[in-house]
Amino acid sequence: MKSQLDMFKAEVIVFPCGRRWLEVQQAARFLNIVHGPNADKWWKKRIQSMASSLRSSGVAEEEIRRQVLAYQEAVQGALWELTNREERA
């Protein structure tokens, strides 16, 4: 006989981390100002927090890795845009 937990199992689908526009923009602005060890420390803490949140929601490790990489790519793109905008100004 199935338990109630077995009957209600569902796949968790997260909102793509790379498309979290506000979080991506905030991270890019921060990293545009803060550099070196402080930036590295902040970034590691941010990624660990994101992975932990996804993990506690039941997201598979492979998907967590994809989400973190997508977020990293989005932040790098936003940072590149900020840098280019400043150079043109």
The first five atom37 places (N, CA, C, CB, O) and aatype in JSON, in Angstrom:
{
  "aatype": [12, 11, 15, 5, 10, 3, 12, 13, 11, 0, 6, 19, 9, 19, 13, 14, 4, 7, 1, 1, 17, 10, 6, 19, 5, 5, 0, 0, 1, 13, 10, 2, 9, 19, 8, 7, 14, 2, 0, 3, 11, 17, 17, 11, 11, 1, 9, 5, 15, 12, 0, 15, 15, 10, 1, 15, 15, 7, 19, 0, 6, 6, 6, 9, 1, 1, 5, 19, 10, 0, 18, 5, 6, 0, 19, 5, 7, 0, 10, 17, 6, 10, 16, 2, 1, 6, 6, 1, 0],
  "atom_mask": [
    [1, 1, 1, 1, 1],
    [1, 1, 1, 1, 1],
    [1, 1, 1, 1, 1],
    [1, 1, 1, 1, 1],
    [1, 1, 1, 1, 1],
    [1, 1, 1, 1, 1],
    [1, 1, 1, 1, 1],
    [1, 1, 1, 1, 1],
    [1, 1, 1, 1, 1],
    [1, 1, 1, 1, 1],
    [1, 1, 1, 1, 1],
    [1, 1, 1, 1, 1],
    [1, 1, 1, 1, 1],
    [1, 1, 1, 1, 1],
    [1, 1, 1, 1, 1],
    [1, 1, 1, 1, 1],
    [1, 1, 1, 1, 1],
    [1, 1, 1, 0, 1],
    [1, 1, 1, 1, 1],
    [1, 1, 1, 1, 1],
    [1, 1, 1, 1, 1],
    [1, 1, 1, 1, 1],
    [1, 1, 1, 1, 1],
    [1, 1, 1, 1, 1],
    [1, 1, 1, 1, 1],
    [1, 1, 1, 1, 1],
    [1, 1, 1, 1, 1],
    [1, 1, 1, 1, 1],
    [1, 1, 1, 1, 1],
    [1, 1, 1, 1, 1],
    [1, 1, 1, 1, 1],
    [1, 1, 1, 1, 1],
    [1, 1, 1, 1, 1],
    [1, 1, 1, 1, 1],
    [1, 1, 1, 1, 1],
    [1, 1, 1, 0, 1],
    [1, 1, 1, 1, 1],
    [1, 1, 1, 1, 1],
    [1, 1, 1, 1, 1],
    [1, 1, 1, 1, 1],
    [1, 1, 1, 1, 1],
    [1, 1, 1, 1, 1],
    [1, 1, 1, 1, 1],
    [1, 1, 1, 1, 1],
    [1, 1, 1, 1, 1],
    [1, 1, 1, 1, 1],
    [1, 1, 1, 1, 1],
    [1, 1, 1, 1, 1],
    [1, 1, 1, 1, 1],
    [1, 1, 1, 1, 1],
    [1, 1, 1, 1, 1],
    [1, 1, 1, 1, 1],
    [1, 1, 1, 1, 1],
    [1, 1, 1, 1, 1],
    [1, 1, 1, 1, 1],
    [1, 1, 1, 1, 1],
    [1, 1, 1, 1, 1],
    [1, 1, 1, 0, 1],
    [1, 1, 1, 1, 1],
    [1, 1, 1, 1, 1],
    [1, 1, 1, 1, 1],
    [1, 1, 1, 1, 1],
    [1, 1, 1, 1, 1],
    [1, 1, 1, 1, 1],
    [1, 1, 1, 1, 1],
    [1, 1, 1, 1, 1],
    [1, 1, 1, 1, 1],
    [1, 1, 1, 1, 1],
    [1, 1, 1, 1, 1],
    [1, 1, 1, 1, 1],
    [1, 1, 1, 1, 1],
    [1, 1, 1, 1, 1],
    [1, 1, 1, 1, 1],
    [1, 1, 1, 1, 1],
    [1, 1, 1, 1, 1],
    [1, 1, 1, 1, 1],
    [1, 1, 1, 0, 1],
    [1, 1, 1, 1, 1],
    [1, 1, 1, 1, 1],
    [1, 1, 1, 1, 1],
    [1, 1, 1, 1, 1],
    [1, 1, 1, 1, 1],
    [1, 1, 1, 1, 1],
    [1, 1, 1, 1, 1],
    [1, 1, 1, 1, 1],
    [1, 1, 1, 1, 1],
    [1, 1, 1, 1, 1],
    [1, 1, 1, 1, 1],
    [1, 1, 1, 1, 1]
  ],
  "atom_positions": [
    [[0.85, -1.19, 0.0], [0.0, 0.0, 0.0], [0.89, 1.25, 0.0], [-0.96, 0.0, 1.23], [1.89, 1.3, 0.71]],
    [[0.5, 2.22, -0.78], [1.27, 3.45, -0.88], [0.94, 4.38, 0.28], [1.01, 4.15, -2.22], [-0.2, 4.48, 0.72]],
    [[1.98, 5.06, 0.75], [1.74, 6.05, 1.8], [1.27, 7.35, 1.15], [3.02, 6.28, 2.65], [1.34, 7.5, -0.07]],
    [[0.8, 8.27, 1.96], [0.37, 9.57, 1.43], [1.53, 10.3, 0.78], [-0.22, 10.44, 2.55], [1.35, 10.98, -0.24]],
    [[2.74, 10.17, 1.34], [3.91, 10.82, 0.74], [4.17, 10.3, -0.66], [5.15, 10.59, 1.61], [4.49, 11.08, -1.56]],
    [[4.03, 8.98, -0.85], [4.25, 8.39, -2.17], [3.24, 8.9, -3.19], [4.18, 6.87, -2.09], [3.58, 9.08, -4.36]],
    [[2.03, 9.14, -2.76], [0.99, 9.58, -3.68], [1.18, 11.04, -4.11], [-0.37, 9.41, -3.03], [0.66, 11.44, -5.15]],
    [[1.89, 11.81, -3.34], [2.02, 13.23, -3.63], [3.42, 13.64, -4.06], [1.62, 14.02, -2.44], [3.75, 14.82, -4.03]],
    [[4.24, 12.69, -4.47], [5.57, 13.03, -4.95], [5.43, 13.76, -6.27], [6.46, 11.76, -5.11], [4.62, 13.4, -7.13]],
    [[6.22, 14.79, -6.41], [6.18, 15.57, -7.65], [7.58, 16.05, -7.99], [5.21, 16.77, -7.52], [8.43, 16.2, -7.11]],
    [[7.79, 16.28, -9.24], [9.07, 16.83, -9.68], [9.07, 18.33, -9.4], [9.33, 16.54, -11.19], [8.1, 19.03, -9.71]],
    [[10.15, 18.81, -8.83], [10.27, 20.23, -8.54], [10.86, 20.93, -9.75], [11.14, 20.48, -7.28], [11.92, 20.54, -10.24]],
    [[10.18, 21.95, -10.24], [10.68, 22.75, -11.35], [10.93, 24.15, -10.82], [9.67, 22.75, -12.58], [10.01, 24.82, -10.35]],
    [[12.17, 24.57, -10.89], [12.52, 25.87, -10.33], [12.48, 26.94, -11.42], [13.91, 25.82, -9.68], [12.65, 26.65, -12.6]],
    [[12.26, 28.17, -10.98], [12.38, 29.28, -11.91], [13.85, 29.39, -12.26], [11.81, 30.64, -11.31], [14.69, 29.45, -11.36]],
    [[14.19, 29.41, -13.54], [15.61, 29.38, -13.94], [16.43, 30.48, -13.28], [15.72, 29.51, -15.44], [16.11, 31.67, -13.38]],
    [[17.5, 30.08, -12.6], [18.34, 31.03, -11.86], [18.97, 32.07, -12.79], [19.44, 30.28, -11.11], [19.16, 33.22, -12.39]],
    [[19.28, 31.68, -14.0], [19.87, 32.61, -14.95], [18.9, 33.66, -15.45], [0.0, 0.0, 0.0], [19.31, 34.64, -16.07]],
    [[17.62, 33.48, -15.18], [16.6, 34.43, -15.62], [16.03, 35.25, -14.47], [15.48, 33.69, -16.33], [15.04, 35.97, -14.63]],
    [[16.64, 35.14, -13.33], [16.22, 35.95, -12.18], [16.85, 37.33, -12.34], [16.63, 35.27, -10.81], [17.88, 37.63, -11.74]],
    [[16.2, 38.14, -13.15], [16.77, 39.39, -13.62], [17.27, 40.28, -12.48], [15.75, 40.14, -14.42], [18.41, 40.76, -12.53]],
    [[16.45, 40.51, -11.48], [16.84, 41.4, -10.39], [18.06, 40.88, -9.65], [15.69, 41.59, -9.42], [18.99, 41.64, -9.37]],
    [[18.08, 39.59, -9.33], [19.23, 39.01, -8.63], [20.49, 39.09, -9.48], [18.94, 37.55, -8.26], [21.58, 39.37, -8.97]],
    [[20.35, 38.85, -10.77], [21.5, 38.91, -11.68], [22.04, 40.34, -11.73], [21.1, 38.43, -13.1], [23.25, 40.54, -11.65]],
    [[21.16, 41.31, -11.87], [21.59, 42.71, -11.94], [22.26, 43.17, -10.64], [20.4, 43.62, -12.26], [23.27, 43.87, -10.67]],
    [[21.69, 42.78, -9.51], [22.28, 43.14, -8.22], [23.67, 42.54, -8.06], [21.38, 42.69, -7.07], [24.59, 43.21, -7.58]],
    [[23.82, 41.3, -8.45], [25.13, 40.64, -8.35], [26.14, 41.33, -9.25], [25.01, 39.14, -8.72], [27.28, 41.55, -8.84]],
    [[25.74, 41.66, -10.47], [26.65, 42.31, -11.41], [27.08, 43.68, -10.89], [25.99, 42.46, -12.79], [28.25, 44.04, -10.96]],
    [[26.13, 44.45, -10.36], [26.48, 45.78, -9.82], [27.44, 45.65, -8.64], [25.21, 46.53, -9.37], [28.39, 46.42, -8.53]],
    [[27.19, 44.68, -7.77], [28.07, 44.47, -6.63], [29.48, 44.1, -7.1], [27.51, 43.37, -5.72], [30.46, 44.67, -6.63]],
    [[29.56, 43.14, -8.03], [30.87, 42.67, -8.49], [31.58, 43.71, -9.36], [30.71, 41.38, -9.26], [32.79, 43.62, -9.57]],
    [[30.84, 44.67, -9.86], [31.45, 45.75, -10.62], [32.18, 46.73, -9.69], [30.38, 46.49, -11.44], [33.07, 47.46, -10.11]],
    [[31.79, 46.73, -8.44], [32.37, 47.65, -7.44], [33.39, 46.94, -6.55], [31.27, 48.27, -6.58], [34.46, 47.47, -6.27]],
    [[33.05, 45.74, -6.1], [33.89, 45.0, -5.16], [34.75, 44.0, -5.93], [33.03, 44.27, -4.08], [34.24, 43.28, -6.79]],
    [[36.04, 43.96, -5.62], [36.96, 43.07, -6.33], [37.8, 42.27, -5.33], [37.88, 43.88, -7.27], [37.73, 42.5, -4.12]],
    [[38.58, 41.33, -5.86], [39.53, 40.59, -5.04], [38.89, 39.61, -4.09], [0.0, 0.0, 0.0], [37.82, 39.08, -4.36]],
    [[39.55, 39.38, -2.95], [39.09, 38.38, -1.98], [37.67, 38.64, -1.46], [40.03, 38.34, -0.81], [36.92, 37.69, -1.22]],
    [[37.31, 39.91, -1.3], [35.95, 40.2, -0.82], [34.9, 39.78, -1.83], [35.81, 41.69, -0.5], [33.84, 39.26, -1.46]],
    [[35.18, 40.01, -3.1], [34.25, 39.59, -4.16], [34.18, 38.06, -4.22], [34.69, 40.17, -5.53], [33.1, 37.49, -4.36]],
    [[35.33, 37.41, -4.13], [35.37, 35.95, -4.16], [34.56, 35.35, -3.0], [36.82, 35.44, -4.1], [33.79, 34.41, -3.19]],
    [[34.74, 35.9, -1.82], [34.04, 35.43, -0.63], [32.53, 35.61, -0.8], [34.54, 36.18, 0.63], [31.75, 34.7, -0.51]],
    [[32.12, 36.78, -1.28], [30.69, 37.06, -1.48], [30.11, 36.1, -2.51], [30.48, 38.52, -1.93], [29.03, 35.54, -2.31]],
    [[30.82, 35.91, -3.63], [30.34, 35.05, -4.71], [30.17, 33.61, -4.22], [31.3, 35.1, -5.9], [29.15, 32.99, -4.49]],
    [[31.16, 33.08, -3.51], [31.07, 31.71, -3.0], [29.88, 31.56, -2.06], [32.38, 31.32, -2.27], [29.15, 30.57, -2.12]],
    [[29.68, 32.54, -1.2], [28.56, 32.5, -0.27], [27.23, 32.55, -1.02], [28.66, 33.66, 0.74], [26.29, 31.84, -0.67]],
    [[27.16, 33.38, -2.05], [25.93, 33.51, -2.85], [25.6, 32.2, -3.55], [26.08, 34.65, -3.89], [24.45, 31.75, -3.54]],
    [[26.6, 31.59, -4.17], [26.39, 30.33, -4.89], [26.04, 29.2, -3.92], [27.65, 29.96, -5.71], [25.16, 28.39, -4.21]],
    [[26.71, 29.15, -2.78], [26.39, 28.12, -1.78], [24.95, 28.27, -1.28], [27.38, 28.2, -0.59], [24.24, 27.29, -1.09]],
    [[24.54, 29.51, -1.08], [23.17, 29.78, -0.63], [22.15, 29.35, -1.68], [23.0, 31.27, -0.31], [21.13, 28.74, -1.36]],
    [[22.45, 29.67, -2.94], [21.55, 29.28, -4.03], [21.46, 27.76, -4.12], [22.04, 29.87, -5.36], [20.36, 27.21, -4.22]],
    [[22.58, 27.08, -4.1], [22.6, 25.62, -4.2], [21.88, 24.99, -3.01], [24.04, 25.1, -4.27], [21.13, 24.03, -3.18]],
    [[22.09, 25.53, -1.84], [21.44, 25.01, -0.63], [19.93, 25.16, -0.73], [21.97, 25.73, 0.61], [19.18, 24.25, -0.36]],
    [[19.48, 26.3, -1.21], [18.05, 26.54, -1.36], [17.44, 25.58, -2.37], [17.8, 27.99, -1.8], [16.36, 25.02, -2.14]],
    [[18.11, 25.38, -3.49], [17.62, 24.44, -4.5], [17.6, 23.02, -3.94], [18.49, 24.51, -5.77], [16.65, 22.27, -4.16]],
    [[18.66, 22.65, -3.24], [18.78, 21.31, -2.66], [17.64, 21.05, -1.67], [20.14, 21.13, -1.97], [17.04, 19.98, -1.68]],
    [[17.36, 22.03, -0.82], [16.31, 21.85, 0.19], [14.92, 21.8, -0.44], [16.37, 22.98, 1.22], [13.96, 21.33, 0.18]],
    [[14.81, 22.29, -1.69], [13.54, 22.21, -2.42], [13.4, 20.88, -3.15], [13.42, 23.36, -3.41], [12.37, 20.61, -3.77]],
    [[14.44, 20.04, -3.08], [14.37, 18.73, -3.69], [14.89, 18.67, -5.12], [0.0, 0.0, 0.0], [14.64, 17.7, -5.83]],
    [[15.62, 19.68, -5.53], [16.17, 19.71, -6.89], [17.38, 18.78, -6.95], [16.57, 21.16, -7.31], [18.21, 18.75, -6.04]],
    [[17.48, 18.02, -8.03], [18.58, 17.07, -8.21], [19.9, 17.82, -8.39], [18.31, 16.17, -9.43], [19.94, 18.94, -8.89]],
    [[20.99, 17.17, -7.96], [22.32, 17.8, -8.02], [22.71, 18.23, -9.43], [23.36, 16.83, -7.48], [23.31, 19.29, -9.61]],
    [[22.39, 17.42, -10.42], [22.73, 17.78, -11.81], [22.01, 19.06, -12.23], [22.36, 16.62, -12.76], [22.6, 19.91, -12.9]],
    [[20.76, 19.2, -11.84], [19.99, 20.41, -12.16], [20.53, 21.61, -11.39], [18.5, 20.2, -11.85], [20.58, 22.71, -11.93]],
    [[20.94, 21.4, -10.15], [21.54, 22.49, -9.37], [22.78, 23.01, -10.08], [21.89, 22.0, -7.93], [22.98, 24.22, -10.19]],
    [[23.59, 22.1, -10.56], [24.8, 22.49, -11.29], [24.45, 23.31, -12.53], [25.61, 21.24, -11.69], [25.09, 24.33, -12.8]],
    [[23.44, 22.87, -13.27], [23.01, 23.62, -14.46], [22.51, 25.01, -14.1], [21.92, 22.86, -15.22], [22.8, 25.99, -14.78]],
    [[21.75, 25.09, -13.01], [21.2, 26.37, -12.59], [22.3, 27.33, -12.15], [20.2, 26.17, -11.46], [22.27, 28.52, -12.48]],
    [[23.27, 26.82, -11.4], [24.38, 27.67, -10.94], [25.2, 28.16, -12.13], [25.29, 26.88, -9.96], [25.59, 29.33, -12.17]],
    [[25.45, 27.29, -13.1], [26.2, 27.71, -14.28], [25.42, 28.74, -15.1], [26.53, 26.51, -15.15], [26.01, 29.68, -15.64]],
    [[24.11, 28.58, -15.21], [23.29, 29.55, -15.94], [23.29, 30.9, -15.22], [21.83, 29.03, -16.08], [23.36, 31.94, -15.86]],
    [[23.23, 30.87, -13.9], [23.28, 32.11, -13.12], [24.63, 32.79, -13.31], [23.02, 31.81, -11.62], [24.7, 34.0, -13.51]],
    [[25.69, 32.01, -13.24], [27.04, 32.56, -13.42], [27.17, 33.22, -14.8], [28.1, 31.45, -13.25], [27.71, 34.32, -14.92]],
    [[26.67, 32.55, -15.81], [26.74, 33.09, -17.17], [25.94, 34.39, -17.28], [26.23, 32.06, -18.18], [26.39, 35.34, -17.92]],
    [[24.77, 34.42, -16.67], [23.93, 35.61, -16.71], [24.6, 36.79, -15.99], [22.56, 35.32, -16.09], [24.56, 37.92, -16.47]],
    [[25.21, 36.51, -14.85], [25.9, 37.57, -14.1], [27.1, 38.08, -14.9], [26.36, 37.06, -12.71], [27.34, 39.29, -14.95]],
    [[27.84, 37.18, -15.5], [28.99, 37.6, -16.32], [28.54, 38.47, -17.48], [29.75, 36.37, -16.84], [29.19, 39.47, -17.8]],
    [[27.43, 38.1, -18.12], [26.9, 38.92, -19.21], [26.47, 40.29, -18.75], [0.0, 0.0, 0.0], [26.75, 41.29, -19.41]],
    [[25.8, 40.34, -17.6], [25.36, 41.63, -17.05], [26.55, 42.48, -16.65], [24.43, 41.42, -15.84], [26.54, 43.7, -16.82]],
    [[27.57, 41.86, -16.12], [28.79, 42.57, -15.73], [29.49, 43.13, -16.97], [29.73, 41.64, -14.95], [29.99, 44.25, -16.94]],
    [[29.52, 42.36, -18.02], [30.11, 42.8, -19.29], [29.36, 44.02, -19.82], [30.1, 41.65, -20.33], [29.97, 44.98, -20.28]],
    [[28.02, 43.97, -19.76], [27.21, 45.1, -20.2], [27.49, 46.35, -19.38], [25.72, 44.76, -20.13], [27.62, 47.45, -19.93]],
    [[27.59, 46.19, -18.07], [27.91, 47.33, -17.2], [29.25, 47.94, -17.56], [27.9, 46.9, -15.73], [29.39, 49.16, -17.64]],
    [[30.23, 47.1, -17.76], [31.58, 47.56, -18.09], [31.59, 48.3, -19.42], [32.55, 46.38, -18.14], [32.2, 49.36, -19.53]],
    [[30.92, 47.76, -20.41], [30.87, 48.41, -21.72], [30.1, 49.72, -21.67], [30.23, 47.48, -22.74], [30.48, 50.68, -22.34]],
    [[29.05, 49.78, -20.9], [28.27, 51.0, -20.75], [29.13, 52.1, -20.12], [27.01, 50.74, -19.88], [29.07, 53.26, -20.54]],
    [[29.93, 51.74, -19.13], [30.8, 52.72, -18.47], [31.89, 53.2, -19.41], [31.44, 52.12, -17.22], [32.26, 54.38, -19.38]],
    [[32.42, 52.32, -20.25], [33.47, 52.71, -21.19], [32.95, 53.65, -22.26], [34.08, 51.49, -21.83], [33.69, 54.5, -22.74]],
    [[31.69, 53.51, -22.65], [31.09, 54.37, -23.68], [30.7, 55.73, -23.13], [29.87, 53.69, -24.29], [30.57, 56.7, -23.88]],
    [[30.5, 55.8, -21.83], [30.04, 57.07, -21.22], [31.16, 58.09, -21.13], [29.48, 56.82, -19.82], [30.94, 59.2, -20.64]]
  ]
}
